[in-house]
Amino acid sequence: MIAWARRASADALGALAGIVLLAAPAAMAAGAESPAEAGAPAVRDSAASPEGRTIARIDIRVRDIFDPAPGDPFSSFYRLANLLHIRTRDRTIRQQLLFAPGEPWREQRGEETARALRTLDYLEPRRLEARRVGDSVLVTVETRDAWTTSPVLNLERGGGVLYETVGLSERNLLGLGKTLAFIYHEDATGITRNLTYHDPAVLGTRLQLRYSAASGTAGSSDLFDVALPFYAEEARWGSGLFWHRSTYEASLFQGGAEVATLDVRNHESELWGGRGWERDHTIVRAIGSLYQQDRHLGPTRLTPGAPPDFAGGDEDLQIRRLAGQVRIWHPHFIVREDIDRMGRKEDFDVGNGAALKLGYSPEAFGSTANEGYARLDAETGTATSSDFGNVRASISMRLRRGPLEVIRRLDARWNHKWRPGHVLVLSAFGMGGTEVPRDFQVVVGGLNGLRAYSVQALAGTELVRLNAEQRWILVRNRWDLISLGAAVFYDAARAWGPGAVGTDWFNAAGFGARFATPRSALGPVIRFDVAWPISPTRHGERQPVFTFGSSQAF
């Protein structure tokens, strides 16, 4: 792991220099964040404070998409959209609240509820107010709906072929906050059709349900997940059951082309339950789990020139693992606007946390062999008045006589807001594996942060990707229908290991247009990008590559 980190950091110096030269920020203001920008509540007179007093009533006010409706020139359109839209039901909002009549009002619970509402794509929280009346508290929750029947679209051209992801998603089915989506995905490995259903409040309870089914030219899969999660920071209990089945043809890449395939059959499930504690804003959770996996890898089918590391015959693995995990988390949420979403407030956690999971798979339970398991996760962040960032890292491994399937991951991000509507985003992503199964590859290309190259341009068992993007908002919420923006960007990536032999750093730069529909749940942003390869070129040429997506590129 140390050798990999040294090699990656040394080779990254050139790409990092390019990023800094492209978008060198002004000196960062090191002052403390202002309460207004951080979303902190206003200070109240202690005598009139509702803190600790009993909640007598909660009033829910759900407004239409355009309420109040702007005037001309699109007044008829506004009225039609409100007419066709099914308004979110009051009970759907109540299911998201972390307080109820008869309970004492707590400002912390109110802030946490506001964060939960802001994560919902189908509405925008306008007001959450607690007002003392006598010896009790009246709470008002006011929201504004969004148009939730939305298309999903991503396009990218590679090797003369247009790859696409299209679909339709309804994120507030019948006003109940449930999601139903159908996605059609096409890439070099084939075609996949996916159906997903998510219910965050089964029968009005805290129980959550998610089901997904996919089929296509390369195989099929099913996923079922039902859980009573730790729905709040102070939640004491959580439990769940996860089940996943997949049968597919895995593809291995080299030089942007498929050079090997193998059949994979994987069945896994996990039953978990845990207890949580909260004290002085520090959260501790202890979770126990029973995990089961049956995995089969078939013989590899190689094309001429494929790396010999891809070769292999039939392999079977059975795991029956008992595990325990402890997580310690000290959250620190801040509220920012215009970072990943145009014209919307977003919550970011810049607190500290760590989790350790240890497990054992006895052969007597049906495992292939006696083996251990370990996983460590860590996160940290910081914020000033104009900047904030966070780092998340993890490492996991199976343990027999030595470590197996060692997976390392690092995700770092820094955001510098010059002024309202102007933000510089820097991102670094790294992932690597040693002693991994044959079907393990980390792939980066046109659809996930390397925009001037094909979809599977870089592949290997170790990968580093660096991105810098300067974003501007040019027109904000015009006619309550659209916001317009622009961006310039620099992408760089490199891979090592089987599939990456003979490759060096890939570098690209470009510009793009950004669109957002503030009254729609279409996505964080609609993105049109044009990128040029800097090095290496594509077949000796530097022709521009166009990409389109309904989300940010990284």
Secondary structure, DSSP 4 states (H G I P E B T S, - for coil): -HHHHHHHHHHTHHHHHHHHHHSPPPPPP-SPPPHHHHTPPPP--GGG--TTSEEEEEEEEEE-TTSSPP-TTSHHHHHHHHHHS-PPPHHHHHTT-S--TTSBP-HHHHHHHHHHHHT-TTEEEEEEEEEEETTEEEEEEEEEE-B-EEEEEEEEEETTEEEEEEEEEESSGGGSS-EEEEEEEEETTEEEEEEEEEESSGGGSS-EEEEEEEEETTEEEEEEEEEE---STT--EEEEEEEEEEEEEEEEEETTEEEEEEEEEEEEEEEEEEEEEEETTEEEEEEEEEEEEEEEE---EEPTT--GGG----EEEEEEEEEEEEEEEE--EEEEESSSSTT-EEEEE--EEEEEEEEEE-GGGT-SS-EEEEEEEEEEEEE-SSEEEEEEEEEEEEESSSEEEEEEEEEEEEEEEEETTEEEEEEEEEEEEES--TT--EEE-TTTT-TTS-TTSEEESEEEEEEEEEEEEEEEEETTTEEEEEEEEEEEEEEESTT-TT---EEEEEEEEEEE-TTB-S-S-EEEEEEEEEES-BTTB---EEEEESS---
